[in-house]
Amino acid sequence: MAVELRLNQEQTYKLALTPELRQSVQILQMSGYELTRYLEEETRDNPLLELEYRYERGKTVNRSSGQFSGEYDPFSRIQAAGETLEQQLIGQLNVLTLSVDVYDAAVFLAGSLGEQGYLETSLEEIALTTGYTIDLLKAALHQVQSFEPAGVAARNLAECLLLQVRRDADAHPLAEAVITSHLEGVAQGKLAVAAQALKVPVAMVSDALRYIRSLDPKPGTSCAPKQTHYIVPDAYIDAVEPGQYVIRMNERYMPKVTLSTFYQGVKWDLICKETSSFLKERERSADWLMRSLDHRKKTLVRVIETIVEEQMDFLRRGERYLKPMNLKVISERLNLHESTVSRAIAGKFVKLPAGIYELKYFFSSGLQTMSGEAASSRGIKSRIKLLVDQEDRRKPLSDQKIAELLQDEGVHIARRTVAKYREELRILPSSVRKSTE
């Protein structure tokens, strides 16, 4: 078989991002904090760049390459994270006098707990994995379950609650019996059934249930390191008059990038060729960086202005009036690509009179109303939450009833959609929300 070789010439078009364009896209997508860190890195590499900070009113700080002490960093005083649950348990374990085997097994168990403080793996599985005997693991588990917080290292909800009851000198006398035999029933409101089985008045079961609800079903979360999230808004949206708003970009913590005054007076022809070539290349890089920053600012301002115009009813009347909106709406109005809008809103926040909102918050799907307009999913969720908050706990609203109430308000919504939104809001079903008090 002969092999035929051919030489073909064809013309194709490819879009290639230059390093400069890639940098511009990257800068557009950064949050304010990420951009500040990025600019500091760029200033370290480019001696022609200077950053001017204005962290305090009336106080200006200039920092150039090699002068990053962190003294003026607004995030430098953030408190470090505290101990994890595992570290706290091991700390309590270290004050006990135990055999080496029990200590090692207890340390292993402390590191095997889930975020809520439960031991989610059976002792049999742990024994197969580690080689510890069941009796040794039981002895170690007994030690860990005696630690604070009460209920930690439980293997299920009932055991978690029982550990707390048995350690509480003021526990309700009926609590242990209710948890052991009737926990699921009383959670569903079947107090009379539990009272009949325990041969006590319904009121006594109700009192025991009230006590049980005061216990902590997730003891591990109370020991989790406190994560403090600091949000610096990229813009402020202030109400200047009823129905009128003004947008102010937040530049207080954003450093101003300038060219070094030292190098501006340098005559390139009077220095060596290699140094001159390096500095000219750094000058072009600095110029492009400043152009990218200006483009980021202008794009972000345009996007925020358009979002405000689209969501004016939300600003005036609240969350229930949030308008369904997607990236296409903004991109068509601004003649930008959807990916550009997506990058512009990524990780950005705005400060409104009602609080701080992520720009992504204003983008949501919608449902049709009887008037032909659309209602946002977030607005409907807000209405569902309000209906549940205002319901009679003795006769809580079912998903079907909520759907009917929303339909009376002009929103076409199915019962299964209400159930989906209710679960996303972490609202329990009506059968569990029912109270006999």
C-alpha positions in Angstrom: 0.0 0.0 0.0 1.4 3.3 -1.1 1.4 6.3 1.2 0.6 9.6 -0.4 2.0 12.8 1.1 0.3 16.1 0.4 1.0 19.7 1.4 -2.1 21.7 2.1 -2.3 25.4 2.9 -5.3 26.8 4.7 -6.2 30.1 6.4 -7.7 30.1 9.9 -8.5 32.8 12.5 -7.7 32.3 16.1 -8.1 34.7 19.0 -5.0 34.7 21.1 -4.8 36.6 24.4 -1.6 38.6 24.8 -0.1 38.7 28.3 -1.5 42.3 28.6 -5.0 41.3 27.7 -4.8 38.3 30.0 -3.7 40.7 32.8 -6.7 43.0 32.1 -9.2 40.2 32.2 -7.6 38.9 35.5 -7.8 42.4 37.1 -11.4 42.8 36.1 -12.3 39.6 37.9 -10.5 40.4 41.2 -12.2 41.5 44.3 -10.9 44.7 46.0 -8.8 42.7 48.5 -7.3 40.4 45.8 -6.5 43.5 43.7 -4.7 45.2 46.5 -2.5 42.1 47.1 -1.9 41.8 43.4 -0.8 45.5 43.1 1.6 45.0 45.9 3.2 42.0 44.1 3.4 44.0 40.9 5.1 46.9 42.8 7.7 44.5 44.2 8.6 43.4 40.6 8.4 46.9 39.0 10.6 49.7 40.5 8.7 52.3 38.4 5.4 51.7 40.3 4.4 53.4 43.5 1.2 52.8 45.6 -0.5 55.6 47.5 -2.7 54.5 50.4 -5.4 56.5 52.1 -6.5 54.3 55.1 -7.2 57.1 57.5 -9.0 60.4 56.8 -6.4 63.1 56.0 -3.5 60.6 56.1 -1.7 59.5 52.9 1.0 56.8 52.8 3.3 56.2 49.9 5.0 52.9 49.5 7.2 51.9 46.7 9.1 48.7 45.8 10.6 46.9 48.8 8.7 48.9 51.5 6.0 46.4 52.5 5.9 46.2 56.3 2.2 45.7 56.4 1.9 48.6 58.9 -1.0 50.1 57.0 -2.7 46.9 55.9 -6.4 47.2 57.1 -6.6 43.4 57.3 -3.4 43.0 59.4 -5.3 43.1 62.7 -7.7 40.3 61.9 -7.7 37.8 64.8 -6.2 34.4 64.1 -8.6 31.4 64.1 -9.1 29.6 67.4 -8.6 25.9 68.2 -10.5 23.3 66.3 -12.8 20.8 68.0 -10.1 18.1 67.7 -7.5 20.3 69.3 -9.9 21.2 72.2 -10.6 17.5 72.8 -7.0 16.5 72.7 -6.2 19.3 75.2 -8.8 17.8 77.6 -7.4 14.3 77.0 -3.9 15.4 77.9 -4.8 16.2 81.5 -6.0 12.6 82.1 -3.9 9.6 83.2 -4.5 6.9 80.6 -2.8 3.9 79.2 -0.9 4.6 75.9 -3.3 2.4 73.9 -6.5 4.2 75.2 -4.8 7.6 74.7 -3.8 6.8 71.1 -7.3 5.4 70.3 -9.0 8.5 71.9 -6.8 10.8 69.8 -7.8 8.9 66.7 -11.5 9.2 67.6 -11.1 13.0 68.3 -9.8 13.4 64.8 -12.5 11.3 63.3 -15.5 13.5 64.3 -17.5 15.4 61.8 -18.1 19.1 61.8 -21.2 18.8 64.0 -19.3 16.7 66.6 -20.6 13.3 65.7 -18.7 10.0 65.2 -19.9 9.2 61.8 -17.9 5.9 61.4 -18.8 2.8 63.3 -16.4 1.3 65.8 -16.3 -1.9 63.8 -15.1 0.0 60.7 -12.5 1.9 62.8 -11.3 -1.4 64.3 -10.8 -2.9 60.8 -8.9 0.2 59.6 -6.7 0.7 62.7 -6.3 -2.7 64.3 -7.7 -1.4 67.6 -9.9 -3.9 69.4 -13.6 -3.0 69.9 -13.2 -3.0 73.7 -10.3 -0.6 73.4 -12.3 1.7 71.1 -15.3 1.6 73.5 -13.0 2.6 76.4 -11.6 5.5 74.4 -15.0 6.6 73.2 -16.2 6.7 76.8 -13.4 9.1 77.6 -14.1 11.4 74.6 -17.8 11.5 75.3 -17.1 12.7 78.8 -15.4 15.9 77.5 -16.9 19.3 76.8 -19.0 20.2 75.0 -21.6 17.7 76.3 -22.9 15.4 73.6 -19.7 15.3 71.6 -18.6 12.1 69.9 -22.2 10.7 69.8 -23.1 8.3 67.1 -26.6 9.6 66.5 -29.0 12.4 67.6 -30.5 10.3 70.4 -27.2 9.5 71.9 -26.1 13.1 71.7 -29.1 14.3 73.6 -28.8 11.5 76.2 -25.2 12.4 76.9 -26.3 15.9 77.7 -29.3 14.8 79.8 -27.3 12.4 81.9 -24.8 15.2 82.7 -27.4 17.8 83.6 -28.4 17.7 87.3 -31.5 19.8 86.4 -32.6 17.6 83.5 -36.4 17.0 83.1 -37.2 13.6 84.8 -39.1 12.4 81.7 -36.5 13.6 79.1 -34.4 10.3 79.0 -37.5 8.1 78.5 -38.9 10.4 75.8 -35.5 10.5 73.9 -35.0 6.7 74.2 -38.4 5.6 73.0 -40.5 8.4 71.6 -38.1 11.0 70.1 -39.4 10.8 66.5 -43.0 10.8 67.6 -42.9 13.8 69.8 -40.9 15.7 67.1 -43.9 15.1 64.8 -46.3 16.4 67.4 -47.6 13.0 68.6 -47.5 14.0 72.3 -50.6 12.1 73.2 -49.2 8.8 72.0 -46.1 9.3 74.0 -48.1 10.3 77.1 -50.3 7.2 76.9 -47.2 4.9 76.5 -45.4 6.5 79.4 -48.7 6.8 81.5 -48.2 10.5 82.2 -50.2 13.7 81.4 -49.7 15.2 78.0 -48.6 18.4 79.7 -45.6 16.6 81.2 -44.5 15.3 77.8 -44.9 18.8 76.5 -42.6 20.1 79.3 -40.1 17.4 78.5 -40.1 18.3 74.8 -39.5 21.9 75.7 -36.5 20.9 77.7 -35.2 18.6 75.0 -35.4 21.4 72.5 -33.1 23.5 74.7 -30.3 20.9 74.2 -27.7 21.3 71.5 -28.2 18.8 68.6 -24.9 19.9 67.0 -22.3 20.3 69.8 -19.4 20.4 67.4 -20.5 23.6 65.7 -20.2 25.6 69.0 -16.5 24.7 69.2 -15.7 25.5 65.6 -13.1 28.2 65.1 -14.8 31.5 64.7 -14.5 32.6 61.1 -14.8 36.3 60.8 -15.5 37.4 57.3 -14.6 41.0 56.5 -16.4 42.5 53.5 -15.2 45.8 52.0 -17.9 47.0 49.6 -16.7 48.1 46.2 -19.4 50.8 45.9 -21.9 52.6 48.0 -25.5 53.2 46.7 -27.0 56.0 48.7 -30.5 57.4 48.7 -30.3 61.1 48.1 -34.0 61.7 47.7 -37.0 59.4 47.8 -36.6 57.1 44.8 -33.3 58.6 43.7 -29.9 57.0 44.3 -26.3 57.9 43.8 -23.4 55.5 43.3 -20.0 56.2 45.0 -17.1 53.9 44.3 -15.2 52.9 47.4 -11.6 53.9 46.9 -10.6 54.3 50.6 -8.7 51.0 50.8 -7.8 50.8 47.1 -4.3 52.1 46.6 -3.7 54.6 43.8 -1.0 53.4 41.3 1.4 56.0 40.1 4.8 56.1 38.3 7.8 56.7 40.6 8.8 60.3 40.7 12.4 59.2 41.0 12.5 57.5 37.6 10.4 60.0 35.8 13.4 62.4 35.5 15.8 59.7 34.4 17.3 60.3 30.9 17.3 56.8 29.3 20.1 57.6 26.9 22.5 58.4 29.7 22.4 55.0 31.3 23.6 51.6 30.1 21.7 49.8 27.3 20.6 46.9 29.4 19.3 49.0 32.2 17.6 51.4 29.8 15.9 48.4 28.0 14.7 47.0 31.3 13.3 50.3 32.6 11.5 51.0 29.3 9.9 47.6 29.4 8.9 48.2 33.0 7.4 51.5 32.0 5.3 49.9 29.3 4.1 47.3 31.8 3.2 50.0 34.3 1.3 52.0 31.7 -0.7 48.9 30.7 -1.4 48.1 34.4 -2.9 51.6 35.0 -5.0 51.3 31.8 -6.3 48.0 33.0 -7.2 49.5 36.4 -9.0 52.3 34.7 -10.9 49.9 32.5 -11.9 47.8 35.6 -13.3 50.9 37.3 -15.3 52.1 34.4 -16.7 48.7 33.6 -17.7 48.1 37.2 -19.4 51.5 37.4 -21.4 50.9 34.3 -22.5 47.4 35.5 -23.5 48.7 38.9 -25.4 51.7 37.4 -27.3 49.3 35.1 -28.1 46.9 37.9 -29.5 49.8 40.0 -31.7 50.9 37.1 -33.0 47.4 36.6 -33.6 46.8 40.3 -35.1 50.1 41.2 -38.3 48.5 42.7 -36.1 46.4 45.0 -34.3 49.5 46.2 -37.5 51.4 46.9 -39.8 48.6 48.2 -37.6 45.7 49.4 -36.6 42.1 48.7 -40.1 41.0 47.6 -39.8 43.2 44.6 -36.5 41.9 43.3 -36.7 41.6 39.6 -35.6 38.4 37.7 -32.4 39.2 35.9 -29.6 37.4 34.1 -26.3 38.3 32.6 -27.8 38.7 29.2 -29.9 41.7 30.3 -26.9 43.6 31.5 -24.6 42.6 28.6 -27.2 43.7 25.9 -27.8 47.0 27.6 -24.0 47.8 27.9 -23.0 46.1 24.6 -20.6 43.8 26.5 -20.0 40.1 26.4 -21.7 38.1 29.1 -18.4 36.8 30.3 -17.2 40.3 30.8 -20.3 41.1 33.0 -19.7 37.8 34.9 -16.1 38.8 35.6 -17.1 42.3 36.6 -19.5 41.1 39.3 -17.4 38.2 40.6 -16.6 38.8 44.3 -17.9 42.4 44.3 -20.2 43.8 47.0 -22.2 47.0 47.2 -23.4 48.8 50.4 -27.1 49.8 50.2 -29.2 51.5 52.9 -30.6 48.1 53.8 -27.2 46.4 54.1 -24.3 44.9 52.1 -25.2 42.7 49.1 -23.1 40.7 46.7 -23.7 41.8 43.1 -24.5 38.2 42.2 -27.5 38.5 44.5 -29.3 40.7 42.0 -29.2 37.9 39.4 -31.9 35.3 39.8 -34.4 33.3 37.8 -38.1 34.1 37.9 -41.7 32.8 37.7 -44.6 34.1 35.7 -47.3 36.1 37.4 -50.9 36.5 36.3 -50.2 40.0 35.1 -47.7 38.7 32.6 -44.7 40.0 34.5 -42.0 37.9 36.2 -41.3 37.5 39.9 -37.8 36.6 41.1 -37.2 33.4 42.9 -35.5 35.3 45.7 -38.6 37.6 46.1 -40.8 34.5 46.3 -38.6 32.9 48.9 -38.8 36.1 50.9 -42.6 35.9 50.7 -42.6 32.2 51.7 -40.4 33.0 54.8 -42.8 35.8 55.8 -45.8 33.6 55.5 -44.2 30.9 57.7 -43.0 33.5 60.2 -46.6 34.8 60.6 -48.4 31.4 60.6 -50.3 30.0 63.5 -47.9 27.3 65.0 -50.9 25.2 66.0 -52.0 25.1 62.3 -48.9 25.6 60.3 -49.2 26.3 56.5 -48.7 23.2 54.3 -46.8 23.6 51.0 -50.1 23.3 49.1 -51.6 26.1 51.2 -48.6 28.4 50.7 -48.8 27.7 46.9 -52.5 28.7 47.0 -51.8 31.9 48.9 -49.1 32.9 46.4 -51.4 32.1 43.5 -54.0 34.4 45.2 -51.3 37.1 45.0 -50.8 36.5 41.3 -47.8 34.1 41.3 -48.0 30.9 39.3 -46.2 28.4 41.5 -46.6 24.6 42.0 -46.6 22.9 45.4 -43.4 21.1 44.6 -41.7 24.4 43.8 -42.8 25.7 47.2 -41.4 22.6 48.8 -38.1 23.1 47.0 -37.8 26.8 48.0 -38.8 25.9 51.6 -36.0 23.3 51.8 -33.5 25.9 50.4 -34.6 28.3 53.1 -34.1 25.5 55.7 -37.7 25.6 56.9 -39.1 22.4 58.3 -42.2 20.8 56.9 -45.5 21.8 58.4 -45.9 18.5 60.3 -42.6 19.2 62.2 -43.4 22.9 62.7 -46.7 22.1 64.4 -46.9 23.0 68.1 -49.4 21.9 70.7 -48.6 24.7 73.1 
